[in-house]
Amino acid sequence: MTDRIDQLSDRARWFLNNFDEIDLADICANNEAQAAALVRDQAVLAQVRLHIAVHRPRLQLADPVLWGKLQRVLEQPAELEAAGGGEQA
């Protein structure tokens, strides 16, 4: 049976050699916090998109300029998501 350290990627071995356990725990905790924040942000964005979709006809009639600006703002996160820009490195 091979050693678990031998099965790690080069990057994982680099982290193991350059950080102690407390550093690694801190890095993991920060990554988890960022992932949780991203999930919350995506949920809020989905709710906003749903709310806007429900009220789209009234928004278009009430203020076409505002509606155009709103659509451009909502397209930006969608473009980032499609390109994978919302993912954490």
Summary of the structure (lengths in Angstrom):
residues: 89
radius of gyration: 21.3
end to end distance: 32.0
largest distance: 69.6
contacts: 172
relative contact order: 0.07
helix: 83%
strand: 0%
